[in-house]
C-alpha cells in the first residue's frame, strides 16, 4: 500500500520547498485578511456607536 501511495506523491525534488514557500505566503495573506477583518469590525462598531449617539436624541423626542 505504501508503494501505491508513494506513486501519488510529487516526485519533483523542488516541490517541497515550493510548497513550503507557497504555504508561508498563504499564511501571511490569511493573517493580513484577518487583520483587515478585525479593523473593519472595529470601524463598523465605531460607526454604529456614532449613529446610535446621533439617533438617541431624535428617538427620545
CHARMM-style PDB file with segment names, atoms N, HN, CA, C and O in Angstrom:
ATOM      1  N   UNK     1       0.822  -1.183   0.000  1.00  0.00      PROA
ATOM      2  CA  UNK     1       0.000   0.000   0.000  1.00  0.00      PROA
ATOM      3  C   UNK     1       0.873   1.257   0.000  1.00  0.00      PROA
ATOM      4  O   UNK     1       0.549   2.235  -0.673  1.00  0.00      PROA
ATOM      5  N   UNK     2       1.965   1.236   0.742  1.00  0.00      PROA
ATOM      6  HN  UNK     2       2.229   0.441   1.289  1.00  0.00      PROA
ATOM      7  CA  UNK     2       2.843   2.406   0.789  1.00  0.00      PROA
ATOM      8  C   UNK     2       3.402   2.712  -0.590  1.00  0.00      PROA
ATOM      9  O   UNK     2       3.546   3.880  -0.951  1.00  0.00      PROA
ATOM     10  N   UNK     3       3.714   1.698  -1.353  1.00  0.00      PROA
ATOM     11  HN  UNK     3       3.596   0.749  -1.060  1.00  0.00      PROA
ATOM     12  CA  UNK     3       4.229   1.920  -2.703  1.00  0.00      PROA
ATOM     13  C   UNK     3       3.161   2.560  -3.572  1.00  0.00      PROA
ATOM     14  O   UNK     3       3.475   3.415  -4.399  1.00  0.00      PROA
ATOM     15  N   UNK     4       1.918   2.169  -3.404  1.00  0.00      PROA
ATOM     16  HN  UNK     4       1.663   1.474  -2.732  1.00  0.00      PROA
ATOM     17  CA  UNK     4       0.829   2.758  -4.183  1.00  0.00      PROA
ATOM     18  C   UNK     4       0.645   4.224  -3.816  1.00  0.00      PROA
ATOM     19  O   UNK     4       0.428   5.062  -4.691  1.00  0.00      PROA
ATOM     20  N   UNK     5       0.730   4.536  -2.536  1.00  0.00      PROA
ATOM     21  HN  UNK     5       0.906   3.856  -1.825  1.00  0.00      PROA
ATOM     22  CA  UNK     5       0.591   5.920  -2.102  1.00  0.00      PROA
ATOM     23  C   UNK     5       1.760   6.771  -2.585  1.00  0.00      PROA
ATOM     24  O   UNK     5       1.583   7.929  -2.962  1.00  0.00      PROA
ATOM     25  N   UNK     6       2.936   6.195  -2.570  1.00  0.00      PROA
ATOM     26  HN  UNK     6       3.079   5.254  -2.263  1.00  0.00      PROA
ATOM     27  CA  UNK     6       4.121   6.938  -2.993  1.00  0.00      PROA
ATOM     28  C   UNK     6       3.993   7.347  -4.452  1.00  0.00      PROA
ATOM     29  O   UNK     6       4.518   8.389  -4.845  1.00  0.00      PROA
ATOM     30  N   UNK     7       3.319   6.564  -5.249  1.00  0.00      PROA
ATOM     31  HN  UNK     7       2.892   5.717  -4.930  1.00  0.00      PROA
ATOM     32  CA  UNK     7       3.124   6.907  -6.647  1.00  0.00      PROA
ATOM     33  C   UNK     7       2.285   8.150  -6.840  1.00  0.00      PROA
ATOM     34  O   UNK     7       2.334   8.773  -7.901  1.00  0.00      PROA
ATOM     35  N   UNK     8       1.511   8.523  -5.824  1.00  0.00      PROA
ATOM     36  HN  UNK     8       1.472   8.017  -4.962  1.00  0.00      PROA
ATOM     37  CA  UNK     8       0.656   9.704  -5.926  1.00  0.00      PROA
ATOM     38  C   UNK     8       1.333  10.957  -5.410  1.00  0.00      PROA
ATOM     39  O   UNK     8       0.777  12.049  -5.526  1.00  0.00      PROA
ATOM     40  N   UNK     9       2.509  10.823  -4.849  1.00  0.00      PROA
ATOM     41  HN  UNK     9       2.961   9.936  -4.756  1.00  0.00      PROA
ATOM     42  CA  UNK     9       3.232  11.976  -4.336  1.00  0.00      PROA
ATOM     43  C   UNK     9       4.065  12.594  -5.449  1.00  0.00      PROA
ATOM     44  O   UNK     9       4.540  11.882  -6.333  1.00  0.00      PROA
ATOM     45  N   UNK    10       4.246  13.898  -5.418  1.00  0.00      PROA
ATOM     46  HN  UNK    10       3.861  14.477  -4.700  1.00  0.00      PROA
ATOM     47  CA  UNK    10       5.079  14.517  -6.450  1.00  0.00      PROA
ATOM     48  C   UNK    10       6.523  14.022  -6.349  1.00  0.00      PROA
ATOM     49  O   UNK    10       7.089  13.933  -5.260  1.00  0.00      PROA
ATOM     50  N   UNK    11       7.091  13.710  -7.482  1.00  0.00      PROA
ATOM     51  HN  UNK    11       6.631  13.782  -8.366  1.00  0.00      PROA
ATOM     52  CA  UNK    11       8.461  13.205  -7.475  1.00  0.00      PROA
ATOM     53  C   UNK    11       9.471  14.327  -7.700  1.00  0.00      PROA
ATOM     54  O   UNK    11      10.680  14.104  -7.637  1.00  0.00      PROA
ATOM     55  N   UNK    12       8.970  15.528  -7.962  1.00  0.00      PROA
ATOM     56  HN  UNK    12       7.988  15.709  -8.013  1.00  0.00      PROA
ATOM     57  CA  UNK    12       9.839  16.680  -8.177  1.00  0.00      PROA
ATOM     58  C   UNK    12      10.502  17.057  -6.851  1.00  0.00      PROA
ATOM     59  O   UNK    12       9.811  17.361  -5.879  1.00  0.00      PROA
ATOM     60  N   UNK    13      11.822  17.041  -6.806  1.00  0.00      PROA
ATOM     61  HN  UNK    13      12.384  16.795  -7.595  1.00  0.00      PROA
ATOM     62  CA  UNK    13      12.534  17.346  -5.561  1.00  0.00      PROA
ATOM     63  C   UNK    13      12.371  18.797  -5.137  1.00  0.00      PROA
ATOM     64  O   UNK    13      12.566  19.128  -3.967  1.00  0.00      PROA
ATOM     65  N   UNK    14      12.017  19.657  -6.073  1.00  0.00      PROA
ATOM     66  HN  UNK    14      11.859  19.388  -7.023  1.00  0.00      PROA
ATOM     67  CA  UNK    14      11.847  21.074  -5.756  1.00  0.00      PROA
ATOM     68  C   UNK    14      10.435  21.373  -5.277  1.00  0.00      PROA
ATOM     69  O   UNK    14      10.152  22.496  -4.859  1.00  0.00      PROA
ATOM     70  N   UNK    15       9.558  20.400  -5.329  1.00  0.00      PROA
ATOM     71  HN  UNK    15       9.788  19.488  -5.668  1.00  0.00      PROA
ATOM     72  CA  UNK    15       8.170  20.628  -4.940  1.00  0.00      PROA
ATOM     73  C   UNK    15       8.061  20.992  -3.464  1.00  0.00      PROA
ATOM     74  O   UNK    15       7.280  21.876  -3.111  1.00  0.00      PROA
ATOM     75  N   UNK    16       8.810  20.344  -2.607  1.00  0.00      PROA
ATOM     76  HN  UNK    16       9.444  19.626  -2.894  1.00  0.00      PROA
ATOM     77  CA  UNK    16       8.694  20.599  -1.171  1.00  0.00      PROA
ATOM     78  C   UNK    16       9.070  22.039  -0.818  1.00  0.00      PROA
ATOM     79  O   UNK    16       8.301  22.689  -0.110  1.00  0.00      PROA
ATOM     80  N   UNK    17      10.202  22.571  -1.270  1.00  0.00      PROA
ATOM     81  HN  UNK    17      10.826  22.042  -1.845  1.00  0.00      PROA
ATOM     82  CA  UNK    17      10.496  23.978  -0.966  1.00  0.00      PROA
ATOM     83  C   UNK    17       9.467  24.937  -1.585  1.00  0.00      PROA
ATOM     84  O   UNK    17       9.108  25.950  -0.985  1.00  0.00      PROA
ATOM     85  N   UNK    18       9.005  24.600  -2.785  1.00  0.00      PROA
ATOM     86  HN  UNK    18       9.297  23.777  -3.273  1.00  0.00      PROA
ATOM     87  CA  UNK    18       7.979  25.455  -3.414  1.00  0.00      PROA
ATOM     88  C   UNK    18       6.698  25.438  -2.608  1.00  0.00      PROA
ATOM     89  O   UNK    18       6.085  26.481  -2.378  1.00  0.00      PROA
ATOM     90  N   UNK    19       6.291  24.247  -2.176  1.00  0.00      PROA
ATOM     91  HN  UNK    19       6.789  23.400  -2.362  1.00  0.00      PROA
ATOM     92  CA  UNK    19       5.069  24.148  -1.381  1.00  0.00      PROA
ATOM     93  C   UNK    19       5.225  24.862  -0.044  1.00  0.00      PROA
ATOM     94  O   UNK    19       4.293  25.514   0.426  1.00  0.00      PROA
ATOM     95  N   UNK    20       6.386  24.742   0.563  1.00  0.00      PROA
ATOM     96  HN  UNK    20       7.143  24.212   0.181  1.00  0.00      PROA
ATOM     97  CA  UNK    20       6.626  25.422   1.834  1.00  0.00      PROA
ATOM     98  C   UNK    20       6.561  26.942   1.646  1.00  0.00      PROA
ATOM     99  O   UNK    20       5.994  27.653   2.476  1.00  0.00      PROA
ATOM    100  N   UNK    21       7.142  27.428   0.558  1.00  0.00      PROA
ATOM    101  HN  UNK    21       7.603  26.851  -0.116  1.00  0.00      PROA
ATOM    102  CA  UNK    21       7.101  28.863   0.277  1.00  0.00      PROA
ATOM    103  C   UNK    21       5.673  29.319  -0.001  1.00  0.00      PROA
ATOM    104  O   UNK    21       5.255  30.379   0.465  1.00  0.00      PROA
ATOM    105  N   UNK    22       4.939  28.537  -0.747  1.00  0.00      PROA
ATOM    106  HN  UNK    22       5.278  27.676  -1.126  1.00  0.00      PROA
ATOM    107  CA  UNK    22       3.549  28.880  -1.045  1.00  0.00      PROA
ATOM    108  C   UNK    22       2.703  28.857   0.223  1.00  0.00      PROA
ATOM    109  O   UNK    22       1.866  29.736   0.428  1.00  0.00      PROA
ATOM    110  N   UNK    23       2.919  27.857   1.074  1.00  0.00      PROA
ATOM    111  HN  UNK    23       3.599  27.143   0.907  1.00  0.00      PROA
ATOM    112  CA  UNK    23       2.191  27.800   2.344  1.00  0.00      PROA
ATOM    113  C   UNK    23       2.506  29.013   3.214  1.00  0.00      PROA
ATOM    114  O   UNK    23       1.609  29.580   3.838  1.00  0.00      PROA
ATOM    115  N   UNK    24       3.756  29.406   3.255  1.00  0.00      PROA
ATOM    116  HN  UNK    24       4.484  28.945   2.747  1.00  0.00      PROA
ATOM    117  CA  UNK    24       4.143  30.582   4.038  1.00  0.00      PROA
ATOM    118  C   UNK    24       3.480  31.837   3.486  1.00  0.00      PROA
ATOM    119  O   UNK    24       2.992  32.677   4.242  1.00  0.00      PROA
ATOM    120  N   UNK    25       3.468  31.955   2.157  1.00  0.00      PROA
ATOM    121  HN  UNK    25       3.865  31.272   1.543  1.00  0.00      PROA
ATOM    122  CA  UNK    25       2.821  33.115   1.523  1.00  0.00      PROA
ATOM    123  C   UNK    25       1.331  33.143   1.847  1.00  0.00      PROA
ATOM    124  O   UNK    25       0.780  34.195   2.170  1.00  0.00      PROA
ATOM    125  N   UNK    26       0.687  31.992   1.759  1.00  0.00      PROA
ATOM    126  HN  UNK    26       1.134  31.137   1.497  1.00  0.00      PROA
ATOM    127  CA  UNK    26      -0.747  31.930   2.041  1.00  0.00      PROA
ATOM    128  C   UNK    26      -1.040  32.222   3.510  1.00  0.00      PROA
ATOM    129  O   UNK    26      -2.043  32.865   3.823  1.00  0.00      PROA
ATOM    130  N   UNK    27      -0.182  31.761   4.407  1.00  0.00      PROA
ATOM    131  HN  UNK    27       0.632  31.239   4.153  1.00  0.00      PROA
ATOM    132  CA  UNK    27      -0.378  32.054   5.829  1.00  0.00      PROA
ATOM    133  C   UNK    27      -0.254  33.547   6.097  1.00  0.00      PROA
ATOM    134  O   UNK    27      -1.016  34.106   6.887  1.00  0.00      PROA
ATOM    135  N   UNK    28       0.724  34.205   5.429  1.00  0.00      PROA
ATOM    136  HN  UNK    28       1.343  33.751   4.788  1.00  0.00      PROA
ATOM    137  CA  UNK    28       0.860  35.660   5.580  1.00  0.00      PROA
ATOM    138  C   UNK    28      -0.388  36.368   5.064  1.00  0.00      PROA
ATOM    139  O   UNK    28      -0.870  37.318   5.681  1.00  0.00      PROA
ATOM    140  N   UNK    29      -0.906  35.902   3.934  1.00  0.00      PROA
ATOM    141  HN  UNK    29      -0.515  35.130   3.433  1.00  0.00      PROA
ATOM    142  CA  UNK    29      -2.101  36.524   3.350  1.00  0.00      PROA
ATOM    143  C   UNK    29      -3.313  36.343   4.258  1.00  0.00      PROA
ATOM    144  O   UNK    29      -4.109  37.266   4.430  1.00  0.00      PROA
ATOM    145  N   UNK    30      -3.450  35.162   4.834  1.00  0.00      PROA
ATOM    146  HN  UNK    30      -2.804  34.412   4.694  1.00  0.00      PROA
ATOM    147  CA  UNK    30      -4.556  34.917   5.765  1.00  0.00      PROA
ATOM    148  C   UNK    30      -4.434  35.851   6.969  1.00  0.00      PROA
ATOM    149  O   UNK    30      -5.431  36.414   7.423  1.00  0.00      PROA
ATOM    150  N   UNK    31      -3.225  36.016   7.482  1.00  0.00      PROA
ATOM    151  HN  UNK    31      -2.415  35.559   7.113  1.00  0.00      PROA
ATOM    152  CA  UNK    31      -3.011  36.924   8.613  1.00  0.00      PROA
ATOM    153  C   UNK    31      -3.374  38.361   8.226  1.00  0.00      PROA
ATOM    154  O   UNK    31      -3.982  39.081   9.018  1.00  0.00      PROA
ATOM    155  N   UNK    32      -3.004  38.779   7.016  1.00  0.00      PROA
ATOM    156  HN  UNK    32      -2.510  38.194   6.373  1.00  0.00      PROA
ATOM    157  CA  UNK    32      -3.359  40.125   6.537  1.00  0.00      PROA
ATOM    158  C   UNK    32      -4.873  40.278   6.466  1.00  0.00      PROA
ATOM    159  O   UNK    32      -5.417  41.299   6.888  1.00  0.00      PROA
ATOM    160  N   UNK    33      -5.551  39.273   5.936  1.00  0.00      PROA
ATOM    161  HN  UNK    33      -5.109  38.444   5.592  1.00  0.00      PROA
ATOM    162  CA  UNK    33      -7.002  39.346   5.808  1.00  0.00      PROA
ATOM    163  C   UNK    33      -7.687  39.322   7.167  1.00  0.00      PROA
ATOM    164  O   UNK    33      -8.688  40.011   7.367  1.00  0.00      PROA
ATOM    165  N   UNK    34      -7.162  38.538   8.103  1.00  0.00      PROA
ATOM    166  HN  UNK    34      -6.349  37.978   7.940  1.00  0.00      PROA
ATOM    167  CA  UNK    34      -7.732  38.524   9.453  1.00  0.00      PROA
ATOM    168  C   UNK    34      -7.572  39.889  10.107  1.00  0.00      PROA
ATOM    169  O   UNK    34      -8.476  40.363  10.795  1.00  0.00      PROA
ATOM    170  N   UNK    35      -6.430  40.514   9.893  1.00  0.00      PROA
ATOM    171  HN  UNK    35      -5.696  40.128   9.334  1.00  0.00      PROA
ATOM    172  CA  UNK    35      -6.194  41.845  10.432  1.00  0.00      PROA
ATOM    173  C   UNK    35      -7.166  42.854   9.817  1.00  0.00      PROA
ATOM    174  O   UNK    35      -7.701  43.713  10.518  1.00  0.00      PROA
ATOM    175  N   UNK    36      -7.387  42.748   8.528  1.00  0.00      PROA
ATOM    176  HN  UNK    36      -6.952  42.050   7.958  1.00  0.00      PROA
ATOM    177  CA  UNK    36      -8.317  43.637   7.838  1.00  0.00      PROA
ATOM    178  C   UNK    36      -9.734  43.454   8.372  1.00  0.00      PROA
ATOM    179  O   UNK    36     -10.442  44.433   8.607  1.00  0.00      PROA
ATOM    180  N   UNK    37     -10.145  42.216   8.561  1.00  0.00      PROA
ATOM    181  HN  UNK    37      -9.570  41.420   8.370  1.00  0.00      PROA
ATOM    182  CA  UNK    37     -11.489  41.947   9.094  1.00  0.00      PROA
ATOM    183  C   UNK    37     -11.634  42.564  10.480  1.00  0.00      PROA
ATOM    184  O   UNK    37     -12.657  43.178  10.780  1.00  0.00      PROA
ATOM    185  N   UNK    38     -10.623  42.406  11.323  1.00  0.00      PROA
ATOM    186  HN  UNK    38      -9.792  41.907  11.080  1.00  0.00      PROA
ATOM    187  CA  UNK    38     -10.667  42.986  12.662  1.00  0.00      PROA
ATOM    188  C   UNK    38     -10.779  44.505  12.608  1.00  0.00      PROA
ATOM    189  O   UNK    38     -11.573  45.102  13.335  1.00  0.00      PROA
ATOM    190  N   UNK    39      -9.978  45.129  11.739  1.00  0.00      PROA
ATOM    191  HN  UNK    39      -9.334  44.644  11.148  1.00  0.00      PROA
ATOM    192  CA  UNK    39     -10.017  46.588  11.612  1.00  0.00      PROA
ATOM    193  C   UNK    39     -11.384  47.054  11.124  1.00  0.00      PROA
ATOM    194  O   UNK    39     -11.924  48.037  11.632  1.00  0.00      PROA
ATOM    195  N   UNK    40     -11.944  46.354  10.142  1.00  0.00      PROA
ATOM    196  HN  UNK    40     -11.505  45.556   9.730  1.00  0.00      PROA
ATOM    197  CA  UNK    40     -13.250  46.739   9.618  1.00  0.00      PROA
ATOM    198  C   UNK    40     -14.354  46.547  10.654  1.00  0.00      PROA
ATOM    199  O   UNK    40     -15.292  47.343  10.713  1.00  0.00      PROA
ATOM    200  N   UNK    41     -14.252  45.500  11.470  1.00  0.00      PROA
ATOM    201  HN  UNK    41     -13.491  44.853  11.422  1.00  0.00      PROA
ATOM    202  CA  UNK    41     -15.231  45.302  12.540  1.00  0.00      PROA
ATOM    203  C   UNK    41     -15.159  46.447  13.544  1.00  0.00      PROA
ATOM    204  O   UNK    41     -16.183  46.948  14.009  1.00  0.00      PROA
ATOM    205  N   UNK    42     -13.926  46.854  13.873  1.00  0.00      PROA
ATOM    206  HN  UNK    42     -13.094  46.447  13.496  1.00  0.00      PROA
ATOM    207  CA  UNK    42     -13.762  47.958  14.824  1.00  0.00      PROA
ATOM    208  C   UNK    42     -14.326  49.252  14.242  1.00  0.00      PROA
ATOM    209  O   UNK    42     -14.993  50.008  14.948  1.00  0.00      PROA
ATOM    210  N   UNK    43     -14.063  49.510  12.961  1.00  0.00      PROA
ATOM    211  HN  UNK    43     -13.521  48.895  12.388  1.00  0.00      PROA
ATOM    212  CA  UNK    43     -14.613  50.698  12.308  1.00  0.00      PROA
ATOM    213  C   UNK    43     -16.131  50.637  12.274  1.00  0.00      PROA
ATOM    214  O   UNK    43     -16.805  51.638  12.519  1.00  0.00      PROA
ATOM    215  N   UNK    44     -16.664  49.469  11.972  1.00  0.00      PROA
ATOM    216  HN  UNK    44     -16.117  48.656  11.773  1.00  0.00      PROA
ATOM    217  CA  UNK    44     -18.112  49.296  11.927  1.00  0.00      PROA
ATOM    218  C   UNK    44     -18.727  49.555  13.299  1.00  0.00      PROA
ATOM    219  O   UNK    44     -19.745  50.239  13.406  1.00  0.00      PROA
ATOM    220  N   UNK    45     -18.116  49.016  14.338  1.00  0.00      PROA
ATOM    221  HN  UNK    45     -17.289  48.461  14.251  1.00  0.00      PROA
ATOM    222  CA  UNK    45     -18.619  49.241  15.698  1.00  0.00      PROA
ATOM    223  C   UNK    45     -18.598  50.729  16.049  1.00  0.00      PROA
ATOM    224  O   UNK    45     -19.530  51.240  16.670  1.00  0.00      PROA
ATOM    225  N   UNK    46     -17.532  51.415  15.649  1.00  0.00      PROA
ATOM    226  HN  UNK    46     -16.775  51.000  15.145  1.00  0.00      PROA
ATOM    227  CA  UNK    46     -17.439  52.853  15.919  1.00  0.00      PROA
ATOM    228  C   UNK    46     -18.527  53.615  15.174  1.00  0.00      PROA
ATOM    229  O   UNK    46     -19.123  54.541  15.723  1.00  0.00      PROA
ATOM    230  N   UNK    47     -18.789  53.234  13.933  1.00  0.00      PROA
ATOM    231  HN  UNK    47     -18.305  52.482  13.486  1.00  0.00      PROA
ATOM    232  CA  UNK    47     -19.848  53.887  13.167  1.00  0.00      PROA
ATOM    233  C   UNK    47     -21.227  53.622  13.769  1.00  0.00      PROA
ATOM    234  O   UNK    47     -22.075  54.513  13.807  1.00  0.00      PROA
ATOM    235  N   UNK    48     -21.443  52.405  14.235  1.00  0.00      PROA
ATOM    236  HN  UNK    48     -20.753  51.681  14.205  1.00  0.00      PROA
ATOM    237  CA  UNK    48     -22.717  52.076  14.886  1.00  0.00      PROA
ATOM    238  C   UNK    48     -22.891  52.915  16.146  1.00  0.00      PROA
ATOM    239  O   UNK    48     -23.966  53.464  16.390  1.00  0.00      PROA
ATOM    240  N   UNK    49     -21.830  53.012  16.947  1.00  0.00      PROA
ATOM    241  HN  UNK    49     -20.957  52.567  16.749  1.00  0.00      PROA
ATOM    242  CA  UNK    49     -21.898  53.813  18.173  1.00  0.00      PROA
ATOM    243  C   UNK    49     -22.174  55.279  17.845  1.00  0.00      PROA
ATOM    244  O   UNK    49     -22.965  55.938  18.520  1.00  0.00      PROA
ATOM    245  N   UNK    50     -21.523  55.773  16.817  1.00  0.00      PROA
ATOM    246  HN  UNK    50     -20.881  55.237  16.269  1.00  0.00      PROA
ATOM    247  CA  UNK    50     -21.714  57.161  16.407  1.00  0.00      PROA
ATOM    248  C   UNK    50     -23.149  57.398  15.935  1.00  0.00      PROA
ATOM    249  O   UNK    50     -23.780  58.383  16.318  1.00  0.00      PROA
ATOM    250  N   UNK    51     -23.649  56.504  15.117  1.00  0.00      PROA
ATOM    251  HN  UNK    51     -23.136  55.704  14.806  1.00  0.00      PROA
ATOM    252  CA  UNK    51     -25.006  56.647  14.612  1.00  0.00      PROA
ATOM    253  C   UNK    51     -26.018  56.525  15.748  1.00  0.00      PROA
ATOM    254  O   UNK    51     -27.011  57.253  15.772  1.00  0.00      PROA
ATOM    255  N   UNK    52     -25.781  55.626  16.675  1.00  0.00      PROA
ATOM    256  HN  UNK    52     -24.975  55.035  16.655  1.00  0.00      PROA
ATOM    257  CA  UNK    52     -26.687  55.465  17.811  1.00  0.00      PROA
ATOM    258  C   UNK    52     -26.691  56.733  18.663  1.00  0.00      PROA
ATOM    259  O   UNK    52     -27.739  57.156  19.149  1.00  0.00      PROA
ATOM    260  N   UNK    53     -25.522  57.332  18.839  1.00  0.00      PROA
ATOM    261  HN  UNK    53     -24.670  56.988  18.444  1.00  0.00      PROA
ATOM    262  CA  UNK    53     -25.436  58.567  19.611  1.00  0.00      PROA
ATOM    263  C   UNK    53     -26.177  59.707  18.938  1.00  0.00      PROA
ATOM    264  O   UNK    53     -26.777  60.541  19.616  1.00  0.00      PROA
ATOM    265  N   UNK    54     -26.145  59.752  17.622  1.00  0.00      PROA
ATOM    266  HN  UNK    54     -25.657  59.074  17.072  1.00  0.00      PROA
ATOM    267  CA  UNK    54     -26.849  60.803  16.883  1.00  0.00      PROA
ATOM    268  C   UNK    54     -28.350  60.557  16.862  1.00  0.00      PROA
ATOM    269  O   UNK    54     -29.127  61.511  16.846  1.00  0.00      PROA
ATOM    270  N   UNK    55     -28.769  59.316  16.861  1.00  0.00      PROA
ATOM    271  HN  UNK    55     -28.138  58.540  16.874  1.00  0.00      PROA
ATOM    272  CA  UNK    55     -30.193  58.999  16.783  1.00  0.00      PROA
ATOM    273  C   UNK    55     -30.885  59.027  18.139  1.00  0.00      PROA
ATOM    274  O   UNK    55     -32.102  59.199  18.209  1.00  0.00      PROA
ATOM    275  N   UNK    56     -30.125  58.861  19.211  1.00  0.00      PROA
ATOM    276  HN  UNK    56     -29.137  58.721  19.154  1.00  0.00      PROA
ATOM    277  CA  UNK    56     -30.718  58.798  20.543  1.00  0.00      PROA
ATOM    278  C   UNK    56     -31.571  60.008  20.864  1.00  0.00      PROA
ATOM    279  O   UNK    56     -32.700  59.829  21.319  1.00  0.00      PROA
ATOM    280  N   UNK    57     -31.097  61.246  20.654  1.00  0.00      PROA
ATOM    281  HN  UNK    57     -30.179  61.392  20.285  1.00  0.00      PROA
ATOM    282  CA  UNK    57     -31.943  62.413  20.957  1.00  0.00      PROA
ATOM    283  C   UNK    57     -33.198  62.435  20.078  1.00  0.00      PROA
ATOM    284  O   UNK    57     -34.260  62.844  20.548  1.00  0.00      PROA
ATOM    285  N   UNK    58     -33.106  62.019  18.856  1.00  0.00      PROA
ATOM    286  HN  UNK    58     -32.244  61.686  18.474  1.00  0.00      PROA
ATOM    287  CA  UNK    58     -34.258  62.011  17.956  1.00  0.00      PROA
ATOM    288  C   UNK    58     -35.294  61.012  18.431  1.00  0.00      PROA
ATOM    289  O   UNK    58     -36.492  61.289  18.392  1.00  0.00      PROA
ATOM    290  N   UNK    59     -34.839  59.849  18.882  1.00  0.00      PROA
ATOM    291  HN  UNK    59     -33.865  59.624  18.914  1.00  0.00      PROA
ATOM    292  CA  UNK    59     -35.752  58.811  19.327  1.00  0.00      PROA
ATOM    293  C   UNK    59     -36.432  59.173  20.637  1.00  0.00      PROA
ATOM    294  O   UNK    59     -37.552  58.732  20.893  1.00  0.00      PROA
ATOM    295  N   UNK    60     -35.774  59.968  21.468  1.00  0.00      PROA
ATOM    296  HN  UNK    60     -34.864  60.326  21.260  1.00  0.00      PROA
ATOM    297  CA  UNK    60     -36.365  60.371  22.767  1.00  0.00      PROA
ATOM    298  C   UNK    60     -37.439  61.438  22.572  1.00  0.00      PROA
ATOM    299  O   UNK    60     -38.319  61.594  23.418  1.00  0.00      PROA
ATOM    300  N   UNK    61     -37.371  62.158  21.483  1.00  0.00      PROA
ATOM    301  HN  UNK    61     -36.656  62.031  20.796  1.00  0.00      PROA
ATOM    302  CA  UNK    61     -38.323  63.270  21.264  1.00  0.00      PROA
ATOM    303  C   UNK    61     -39.702  62.798  20.921  1.00  0.00      PROA
ATOM    304  OT1 UNK    61     -40.600  63.614  20.712  1.00  0.00      PROA
TER     305      UNK     61
END
